[in-house]
Amino acid sequence: MFTADQDEFHRRRASLLALAYRRTGSAEEAEDIVSEAWLRWVMATDVQNHGALLATVVIRLCADYRKSARTQRVSYVGVLVEEAALWPTSGTEEPAHHVERADELRRGVAWLMETLGPAERAVLVLRGAFEYSYREIAEVLNISEPYCRKLYSRATARLADGRRRFTAAPVEHAELTQRLLAASRGGELKPLETLLVASMAA
């Protein structure tokens, strides 16, 4: 009889965290999910495929998380940008950790681009991350307020569903990541608005 051991789990921990983060959009929730996966892992017996078991456990826990009421109250984009804005720029943080957080943001933006269409993404970014009113969003994007509300509702539902619908173009991905960081850290919102409008017209 096989009993899962600690070394085997920790060897796969980084990839499990990345999997959980992509599906939940929250570093904190990803940590909690992987911790719960650890509890299930140590009780596992007769495991034939370690990687498959762990991935399945994490995916199921993420699905449970997305179904929870709390998920409906949390804006994925808002969390992304809030965490990015708090990253130190004074050099007090270890470089390796800073790079890791930057990679997390890039993966999160890629997931956003793969899950949402340009209009949904634009409304979600402005509303969820930067707290624009629906009237302000309507003016920026040149659409109606009711349509803004519909797009926001649709975007949050699609993020909760987690199904990938598009392929993130590398250039667009890099530019959106850069504009989000600039807007969150330095308040440079106009370039972000311009990019979002242009993406809708493309």
MODELLER restraints for C-alpha pairs under 7 A, 6 or more apart:
rsr = mdl.restraints
at = mdl.atoms
rsr.add(forms.Gaussian(group=physical.xy_distance, feature=features.Distance(at['CA:1:A'], at['CA:45:A']), mean=6.61, stdev=0.5))
rsr.add(forms.Gaussian(group=physical.xy_distance, feature=features.Distance(at['CA:1:A'], at['CA:46:A']), mean=5.52, stdev=0.5))
rsr.add(forms.Gaussian(group=physical.xy_distance, feature=features.Distance(at['CA:2:A'], at['CA:45:A']), mean=5.46, stdev=0.5))
rsr.add(forms.Gaussian(group=physical.xy_distance, feature=features.Distance(at['CA:2:A'], at['CA:46:A']), mean=4.90, stdev=0.5))
rsr.add(forms.Gaussian(group=physical.xy_distance, feature=features.Distance(at['CA:2:A'], at['CA:47:A']), mean=6.37, stdev=0.5))
rsr.add(forms.Gaussian(group=physical.xy_distance, feature=features.Distance(at['CA:3:A'], at['CA:44:A']), mean=6.37, stdev=0.5))
rsr.add(forms.Gaussian(group=physical.xy_distance, feature=features.Distance(at['CA:3:A'], at['CA:45:A']), mean=5.10, stdev=0.5))
rsr.add(forms.Gaussian(group=physical.xy_distance, feature=features.Distance(at['CA:3:A'], at['CA:46:A']), mean=6.92, stdev=0.5))
rsr.add(forms.Gaussian(group=physical.xy_distance, feature=features.Distance(at['CA:4:A'], at['CA:41:A']), mean=6.40, stdev=0.5))
rsr.add(forms.Gaussian(group=physical.xy_distance, feature=features.Distance(at['CA:4:A'], at['CA:42:A']), mean=5.66, stdev=0.5))
rsr.add(forms.Gaussian(group=physical.xy_distance, feature=features.Distance(at['CA:4:A'], at['CA:44:A']), mean=6.29, stdev=0.5))
rsr.add(forms.Gaussian(group=physical.xy_distance, feature=features.Distance(at['CA:4:A'], at['CA:45:A']), mean=6.90, stdev=0.5))
rsr.add(forms.Gaussian(group=physical.xy_distance, feature=features.Distance(at['CA:5:A'], at['CA:42:A']), mean=6.86, stdev=0.5))
rsr.add(forms.Gaussian(group=physical.xy_distance, feature=features.Distance(at['CA:16:A'], at['CA:34:A']), mean=6.71, stdev=0.5))
rsr.add(forms.Gaussian(group=physical.xy_distance, feature=features.Distance(at['CA:16:A'], at['CA:55:A']), mean=6.88, stdev=0.5))
rsr.add(forms.Gaussian(group=physical.xy_distance, feature=features.Distance(at['CA:17:A'], at['CA:30:A']), mean=5.76, stdev=0.5))
rsr.add(forms.Gaussian(group=physical.xy_distance, feature=features.Distance(at['CA:17:A'], at['CA:31:A']), mean=6.61, stdev=0.5))
rsr.add(forms.Gaussian(group=physical.xy_distance, feature=features.Distance(at['CA:17:A'], at['CA:34:A']), mean=6.38, stdev=0.5))
rsr.add(forms.Gaussian(group=physical.xy_distance, feature=features.Distance(at['CA:20:A'], at['CA:30:A']), mean=4.86, stdev=0.5))
rsr.add(forms.Gaussian(group=physical.xy_distance, feature=features.Distance(at['CA:20:A'], at['CA:58:A']), mean=6.50, stdev=0.5))
rsr.add(forms.Gaussian(group=physical.xy_distance, feature=features.Distance(at['CA:20:A'], at['CA:62:A']), mean=6.44, stdev=0.5))
rsr.add(forms.Gaussian(group=physical.xy_distance, feature=features.Distance(at['CA:21:A'], at['CA:27:A']), mean=5.84, stdev=0.5))
rsr.add(forms.Gaussian(group=physical.xy_distance, feature=features.Distance(at['CA:21:A'], at['CA:30:A']), mean=5.12, stdev=0.5))
rsr.add(forms.Gaussian(group=physical.xy_distance, feature=features.Distance(at['CA:22:A'], at['CA:108:A']), mean=6.39, stdev=0.5))
rsr.add(forms.Gaussian(group=physical.xy_distance, feature=features.Distance(at['CA:22:A'], at['CA:111:A']), mean=6.74, stdev=0.5))
rsr.add(forms.Gaussian(group=physical.xy_distance, feature=features.Distance(at['CA:23:A'], at['CA:62:A']), mean=6.35, stdev=0.5))
rsr.add(forms.Gaussian(group=physical.xy_distance, feature=features.Distance(at['CA:23:A'], at['CA:162:A']), mean=6.42, stdev=0.5))
rsr.add(forms.Gaussian(group=physical.xy_distance, feature=features.Distance(at['CA:24:A'], at['CA:30:A']), mean=6.87, stdev=0.5))
rsr.add(forms.Gaussian(group=physical.xy_distance, feature=features.Distance(at['CA:24:A'], at['CA:62:A']), mean=6.44, stdev=0.5))
rsr.add(forms.Gaussian(group=physical.xy_distance, feature=features.Distance(at['CA:25:A'], at['CA:76:A']), mean=5.50, stdev=0.5))
rsr.add(forms.Gaussian(group=physical.xy_distance, feature=features.Distance(at['CA:25:A'], at['CA:108:A']), mean=6.57, stdev=0.5))
rsr.add(forms.Gaussian(group=physical.xy_distance, feature=features.Distance(at['CA:26:A'], at['CA:79:A']), mean=6.92, stdev=0.5))
rsr.add(forms.Gaussian(group=physical.xy_distance, feature=features.Distance(at['CA:33:A'], at['CA:58:A']), mean=6.62, stdev=0.5))
rsr.add(forms.Gaussian(group=physical.xy_distance, feature=features.Distance(at['CA:33:A'], at['CA:61:A']), mean=6.34, stdev=0.5))
rsr.add(forms.Gaussian(group=physical.xy_distance, feature=features.Distance(at['CA:34:A'], at['CA:58:A']), mean=6.72, stdev=0.5))
rsr.add(forms.Gaussian(group=physical.xy_distance, feature=features.Distance(at['CA:37:A'], at['CA:57:A']), mean=6.16, stdev=0.5))
rsr.add(forms.Gaussian(group=physical.xy_distance, feature=features.Distance(at['CA:37:A'], at['CA:58:A']), mean=6.18, stdev=0.5))
rsr.add(forms.Gaussian(group=physical.xy_distance, feature=features.Distance(at['CA:65:A'], at['CA:71:A']), mean=6.87, stdev=0.5))
rsr.add(forms.Gaussian(group=physical.xy_distance, feature=features.Distance(at['CA:66:A'], at['CA:160:A']), mean=5.46, stdev=0.5))
rsr.add(forms.Gaussian(group=physical.xy_distance, feature=features.Distance(at['CA:75:A'], at['CA:128:A']), mean=5.54, stdev=0.5))
rsr.add(forms.Gaussian(group=physical.xy_distance, feature=features.Distance(at['CA:77:A'], at['CA:125:A']), mean=6.05, stdev=0.5))
rsr.add(forms.Gaussian(group=physical.xy_distance, feature=features.Distance(at['CA:77:A'], at['CA:128:A']), mean=5.97, stdev=0.5))
rsr.add(forms.Gaussian(group=physical.xy_distance, feature=features.Distance(at['CA:77:A'], at['CA:129:A']), mean=5.41, stdev=0.5))
rsr.add(forms.Gaussian(group=physical.xy_distance, feature=features.Distance(at['CA:78:A'], at['CA:128:A']), mean=5.04, stdev=0.5))
rsr.add(forms.Gaussian(group=physical.xy_distance, feature=features.Distance(at['CA:78:A'], at['CA:129:A']), mean=3.76, stdev=0.5))
rsr.add(forms.Gaussian(group=physical.xy_distance, feature=features.Distance(at['CA:80:A'], at['CA:105:A']), mean=6.56, stdev=0.5))
rsr.add(forms.Gaussian(group=physical.xy_distance, feature=features.Distance(at['CA:81:A'], at['CA:129:A']), mean=6.22, stdev=0.5))
rsr.add(forms.Gaussian(group=physical.xy_distance, feature=features.Distance(at['CA:81:A'], at['CA:180:A']), mean=6.98, stdev=0.5))
rsr.add(forms.Gaussian(group=physical.xy_distance, feature=features.Distance(at['CA:81:A'], at['CA:184:A']), mean=6.16, stdev=0.5))
rsr.add(forms.Gaussian(group=physical.xy_distance, feature=features.Distance(at['CA:84:A'], at['CA:181:A']), mean=6.76, stdev=0.5))
rsr.add(forms.Gaussian(group=physical.xy_distance, feature=features.Distance(at['CA:85:A'], at['CA:184:A']), mean=5.33, stdev=0.5))
rsr.add(forms.Gaussian(group=physical.xy_distance, feature=features.Distance(at['CA:85:A'], at['CA:185:A']), mean=5.14, stdev=0.5))
rsr.add(forms.Gaussian(group=physical.xy_distance, feature=features.Distance(at['CA:106:A'], at['CA:177:A']), mean=6.38, stdev=0.5))
rsr.add(forms.Gaussian(group=physical.xy_distance, feature=features.Distance(at['CA:109:A'], at['CA:173:A']), mean=6.88, stdev=0.5))
rsr.add(forms.Gaussian(group=physical.xy_distance, feature=features.Distance(at['CA:109:A'], at['CA:177:A']), mean=6.46, stdev=0.5))
rsr.add(forms.Gaussian(group=physical.xy_distance, feature=features.Distance(at['CA:110:A'], at['CA:168:A']), mean=5.95, stdev=0.5))
rsr.add(forms.Gaussian(group=physical.xy_distance, feature=features.Distance(at['CA:110:A'], at['CA:173:A']), mean=6.27, stdev=0.5))
rsr.add(forms.Gaussian(group=physical.xy_distance, feature=features.Distance(at['CA:113:A'], at['CA:168:A']), mean=5.53, stdev=0.5))
rsr.add(forms.Gaussian(group=physical.xy_distance, feature=features.Distance(at['CA:114:A'], at['CA:164:A']), mean=5.24, stdev=0.5))
rsr.add(forms.Gaussian(group=physical.xy_distance, feature=features.Distance(at['CA:114:A'], at['CA:165:A']), mean=5.65, stdev=0.5))
rsr.add(forms.Gaussian(group=physical.xy_distance, feature=features.Distance(at['CA:114:A'], at['CA:166:A']), mean=4.41, stdev=0.5))
rsr.add(forms.Gaussian(group=physical.xy_distance, feature=features.Distance(at['CA:114:A'], at['CA:167:A']), mean=5.35, stdev=0.5))
rsr.add(forms.Gaussian(group=physical.xy_distance, feature=features.Distance(at['CA:114:A'], at['CA:168:A']), mean=5.55, stdev=0.5))
rsr.add(forms.Gaussian(group=physical.xy_distance, feature=features.Distance(at['CA:115:A'], at['CA:158:A']), mean=6.83, stdev=0.5))
rsr.add(forms.Gaussian(group=physical.xy_distance, feature=features.Distance(at['CA:115:A'], at['CA:159:A']), mean=6.63, stdev=0.5))
rsr.add(forms.Gaussian(group=physical.xy_distance, feature=features.Distance(at['CA:115:A'], at['CA:162:A']), mean=6.85, stdev=0.5))
rsr.add(forms.Gaussian(group=physical.xy_distance, feature=features.Distance(at['CA:115:A'], at['CA:163:A']), mean=6.26, stdev=0.5))
rsr.add(forms.Gaussian(group=physical.xy_distance, feature=features.Distance(at['CA:115:A'], at['CA:164:A']), mean=4.67, stdev=0.5))
rsr.add(forms.Gaussian(group=physical.xy_distance, feature=features.Distance(at['CA:115:A'], at['CA:165:A']), mean=5.29, stdev=0.5))
rsr.add(forms.Gaussian(group=physical.xy_distance, feature=features.Distance(at['CA:115:A'], at['CA:166:A']), mean=6.36, stdev=0.5))
rsr.add(forms.Gaussian(group=physical.xy_distance, feature=features.Distance(at['CA:116:A'], at['CA:155:A']), mean=6.45, stdev=0.5))
rsr.add(forms.Gaussian(group=physical.xy_distance, feature=features.Distance(at['CA:118:A'], at['CA:199:A']), mean=5.89, stdev=0.5))
rsr.add(forms.Gaussian(group=physical.xy_distance, feature=features.Distance(at['CA:118:A'], at['CA:200:A']), mean=5.15, stdev=0.5))
rsr.add(forms.Gaussian(group=physical.xy_distance, feature=features.Distance(at['CA:119:A'], at['CA:200:A']), mean=5.68, stdev=0.5))
rsr.add(forms.Gaussian(group=physical.xy_distance, feature=features.Distance(at['CA:120:A'], at['CA:151:A']), mean=5.17, stdev=0.5))
rsr.add(forms.Gaussian(group=physical.xy_distance, feature=features.Distance(at['CA:120:A'], at['CA:152:A']), mean=6.32, stdev=0.5))
rsr.add(forms.Gaussian(group=physical.xy_distance, feature=features.Distance(at['CA:120:A'], at['CA:155:A']), mean=5.36, stdev=0.5))
rsr.add(forms.Gaussian(group=physical.xy_distance, feature=features.Distance(at['CA:122:A'], at['CA:196:A']), mean=5.43, stdev=0.5))
rsr.add(forms.Gaussian(group=physical.xy_distance, feature=features.Distance(at['CA:123:A'], at['CA:137:A']), mean=6.75, stdev=0.5))
rsr.add(forms.Gaussian(group=physical.xy_distance, feature=features.Distance(at['CA:123:A'], at['CA:148:A']), mean=6.52, stdev=0.5))
rsr.add(forms.Gaussian(group=physical.xy_distance, feature=features.Distance(at['CA:123:A'], at['CA:151:A']), mean=6.72, stdev=0.5))
rsr.add(forms.Gaussian(group=physical.xy_distance, feature=features.Distance(at['CA:123:A'], at['CA:152:A']), mean=5.97, stdev=0.5))
rsr.add(forms.Gaussian(group=physical.xy_distance, feature=features.Distance(at['CA:124:A'], at['CA:152:A']), mean=5.70, stdev=0.5))
rsr.add(forms.Gaussian(group=physical.xy_distance, feature=features.Distance(at['CA:124:A'], at['CA:155:A']), mean=6.66, stdev=0.5))
rsr.add(forms.Gaussian(group=physical.xy_distance, feature=features.Distance(at['CA:126:A'], at['CA:132:A']), mean=5.55, stdev=0.5))
rsr.add(forms.Gaussian(group=physical.xy_distance, feature=features.Distance(at['CA:126:A'], at['CA:137:A']), mean=6.89, stdev=0.5))
rsr.add(forms.Gaussian(group=physical.xy_distance, feature=features.Distance(at['CA:127:A'], at['CA:133:A']), mean=6.67, stdev=0.5))
rsr.add(forms.Gaussian(group=physical.xy_distance, feature=features.Distance(at['CA:134:A'], at['CA:145:A']), mean=5.63, stdev=0.5))
rsr.add(forms.Gaussian(group=physical.xy_distance, feature=features.Distance(at['CA:134:A'], at['CA:148:A']), mean=6.24, stdev=0.5))
rsr.add(forms.Gaussian(group=physical.xy_distance, feature=features.Distance(at['CA:134:A'], at['CA:149:A']), mean=6.96, stdev=0.5))
rsr.add(forms.Gaussian(group=physical.xy_distance, feature=features.Distance(at['CA:135:A'], at['CA:145:A']), mean=5.80, stdev=0.5))
rsr.add(forms.Gaussian(group=physical.xy_distance, feature=features.Distance(at['CA:138:A'], at['CA:144:A']), mean=5.36, stdev=0.5))
rsr.add(forms.Gaussian(group=physical.xy_distance, feature=features.Distance(at['CA:138:A'], at['CA:145:A']), mean=5.45, stdev=0.5))
rsr.add(forms.Gaussian(group=physical.xy_distance, feature=features.Distance(at['CA:138:A'], at['CA:148:A']), mean=6.48, stdev=0.5))
rsr.add(forms.Gaussian(group=physical.xy_distance, feature=features.Distance(at['CA:140:A'], at['CA:193:A']), mean=7.00, stdev=0.5))
rsr.add(forms.Gaussian(group=physical.xy_distance, feature=features.Distance(at['CA:141:A'], at['CA:197:A']), mean=5.86, stdev=0.5))
rsr.add(forms.Gaussian(group=physical.xy_distance, feature=features.Distance(at['CA:179:A'], at['CA:191:A']), mean=6.80, stdev=0.5))
rsr.add(forms.Gaussian(group=physical.xy_distance, feature=features.Distance(at['CA:179:A'], at['CA:192:A']), mean=5.32, stdev=0.5))
rsr.add(forms.Gaussian(group=physical.xy_distance, feature=features.Distance(at['CA:180:A'], at['CA:192:A']), mean=6.79, stdev=0.5))
rsr.add(forms.Gaussian(group=physical.xy_distance, feature=features.Distance(at['CA:182:A'], at['CA:188:A']), mean=5.72, stdev=0.5))
rsr.add(forms.Gaussian(group=physical.xy_distance, feature=features.Distance(at['CA:183:A'], at['CA:189:A']), mean=5.02, stdev=0.5))
rsr.add(forms.Gaussian(group=physical.xy_distance, feature=features.Distance(at['CA:183:A'], at['CA:192:A']), mean=6.91, stdev=0.5))
